[in-house]
Amino acid sequence: VKAVRIVDFDQVSASSLNRHAVATLGDVGESKVQCLKRFAESCTPFVEVDPIAEMVTAKNAHHLLRDLAGDKLDLVIDCIDDVETKASLLKACGEKQIKALAAMGAGAKADPTR
């Protein structure tokens, strides 16, 4: 792995610490991408980490999939909870011919039709 781009608009919260393997109580209020970047750099300082604190949308998905470290992205790992946002990202991956691995979670959703 030469480079990793991490995209998430959210911040670490006390109520979500159980879902963040690398976040601690001291990280509460910090951008999730910055928290993960710090952890990744401590483990793999030779890997470039590109943190982007934005929400994926239909309008910015192609931009977020731009080249990284001079190369086309090899793989997108999708952990988006929102169905519309997930669909926008995966559509852009298909259009740019980038492989995607998608987690099919739907956080806080008891009825997947809503």
C-alpha positions, 0 to 999 in steps of 0.5 A: 500500500502506497497511499490511502484516502479516508473520507468522512464528514463526522467527528468522534463522539463519546457515544460512538467510541464503541464503533471506533477501533482507534479512537479514544476518549481524548479524540472526542470532538476531533474529525474522524479522518484526522484521528484515523490519519494519526493512527495510520501514520503511527503504524505505517509512516511510509504510507501517504494518508489523505484525509478528507473531512467531507460527506460523499455526495452525488456532486463530489463523488467523482472528485473524491475518487481522483488520483492519489499519489500520482496513481488511479485508485485501486480500490474503494472500501465503502462503509456508508450507512445512508443508501443514497450516498452509498449508491452515489459513491458506487455509481461513480466507482463503476463509471471510473472503473474502480473496484469497490468493496461495500459493507451493506450496513444501514446504521440506525435503520430498522426498516431498509425501505425507509 
